[in-house]
Amino acid sequence: MALSGKIIGYVEIKKPGKVFHDLFRYNPHNIVSATPDRVHDCELYEGDRGAVGSNLCWHYTHDGKKRTCKQIIESVNEENHMTVYKCIEGDLMEEYKSFTIILHVEKKGDKELATWTFEFERPDLSVPYPTSLMDYLCTLVKDLDAHSST
């Protein structure tokens, strides 16, 4: 019996939401220069950068281990600065039956928020909620926000 789950993480940012949306959507390879200890590469395998249906492969270090995650950009809402990535191969898919990552950047009052949402399916109760990965991505956003050239 598979178990569906969803977790959400919020990070207040100083840079405009469009900056983060465009960085992750069109220029994810630039994240490497800003956070080389976390993200090592983001390769485009198929399609055009930022286009729905394009395939990306992230190479990163999480919990002290080098990992990979191949994703398809499933949908984009340019007006709301939201991109949906469906994981199709890599370390996450060895643990989870399905895994979708959504990045949404929006203005809430006088603040900008980057919101990560994970929607996933665990094969059984022995597979933990991906809270460590959520912490990792929230910290990544904080590091990118502090970096001068992003």
C-alpha positions in Angstrom: 0.0 0.0 0.0 1.5 3.3 -1.1 1.3 6.4 1.1 0.8 9.9 -0.4 2.4 12.8 1.3 2.9 16.5 1.0 5.2 19.0 2.8 5.6 22.7 2.3 8.6 24.9 3.3 8.7 28.8 3.2 11.7 31.1 2.9 11.5 34.8 3.1 13.7 36.4 0.5 15.0 39.9 -0.2 15.4 39.6 -4.0 12.3 39.9 -6.2 10.4 36.7 -6.9 11.0 37.0 -10.6 14.8 36.7 -10.0 14.4 33.3 -8.3 11.8 32.1 -10.7 14.0 32.9 -13.7 17.1 31.5 -12.0 15.5 28.1 -11.4 13.6 28.0 -14.6 16.0 29.4 -17.2 19.4 29.5 -15.6 19.7 26.6 -13.1 23.3 26.0 -14.2 24.1 29.4 -12.6 23.2 28.0 -9.2 26.5 26.0 -9.4 28.7 29.1 -9.2 26.7 30.5 -6.3 26.6 27.3 -4.2 29.3 24.9 -5.5 29.4 22.9 -2.2 25.7 22.1 -2.6 25.0 22.0 -6.3 27.6 20.7 -8.7 25.9 20.7 -12.1 22.5 21.1 -13.8 22.5 19.5 -17.2 19.9 20.1 -19.9 19.1 16.7 -21.4 16.2 17.5 -23.7 14.2 20.5 -24.8 14.9 24.1 -24.2 15.9 25.7 -20.9 12.8 26.6 -19.0 10.3 25.0 -21.4 7.6 22.7 -20.3 8.6 19.1 -21.2 12.4 19.8 -21.0 14.5 17.4 -19.0 17.1 18.5 -16.4 19.6 16.5 -14.3 20.8 18.0 -11.1 24.0 16.8 -9.5 24.2 17.8 -5.8 25.4 16.9 -2.3 22.8 16.2 0.3 23.4 14.7 3.7 27.1 14.3 2.8 26.4 12.2 -0.2 26.6 13.1 -3.9 23.2 12.6 -5.6 21.4 13.0 -8.8 17.8 13.9 -9.8 16.5 13.9 -13.3 13.4 16.0 -13.7 10.9 17.1 -16.3 9.4 20.6 -16.2 5.8 19.6 -15.9 4.2 23.0 -15.9 5.0 26.7 -15.5 2.8 29.6 -14.4 4.8 32.7 -15.5 2.4 35.2 -13.9 2.5 33.5 -10.5 6.3 32.6 -10.7 5.6 28.9 -10.2 7.4 25.9 -11.8 6.4 22.2 -11.3 9.2 19.6 -11.6 8.4 15.9 -11.8 11.3 13.7 -10.7 11.8 10.7 -13.1 15.2 9.2 -12.3 17.9 9.4 -9.6 18.3 8.9 -5.9 14.8 10.1 -4.9 13.2 7.6 -7.3 15.0 4.8 -5.5 13.1 5.6 -2.4 9.8 7.1 -3.5 7.2 5.8 -6.0 6.6 9.4 -7.2 8.1 12.8 -6.3 7.1 16.3 -7.6 8.8 19.5 -6.5 7.0 22.8 -6.9 8.7 26.2 -6.5 6.4 29.2 -6.1 7.7 32.6 -5.4 5.2 35.3 -4.4 4.7 38.5 -2.6 2.8 38.3 0.7 2.1 41.7 2.0 5.4 43.6 1.9 7.5 40.3 1.9 8.7 38.0 -0.9 8.3 34.3 -0.1 9.9 31.3 -1.9 7.7 28.3 -1.3 8.8 24.7 -1.9 6.1 22.0 -2.0 6.8 18.3 -2.2 4.1 15.9 -3.3 5.3 12.3 -3.1 4.3 8.7 -2.7 6.1 6.4 -0.3 6.0 2.7 -0.9 5.5 2.0 2.8 6.0 3.4 6.3 9.7 2.6 6.4 10.4 5.5 3.9 10.7 8.8 5.8 9.1 12.1 4.9 11.7 14.1 3.0 12.1 16.8 5.6 15.9 16.8 5.3 15.6 17.5 1.6 13.1 20.3 2.4 15.7 21.8 4.8 18.3 21.5 2.1 16.3 23.4 -0.5 15.2 26.1 2.0 18.9 26.6 2.9 19.8 26.7 -0.8 17.3 29.5 -1.4 18.8 31.5 1.6 22.3 31.0 0.3 21.2 32.1 -3.2 19.4 35.1 -1.7 22.6 36.2 0.1 24.7 35.7 -3.0 25.4 39.0 -4.9 25.2 37.8 -8.5 21.9 35.8 -8.4 
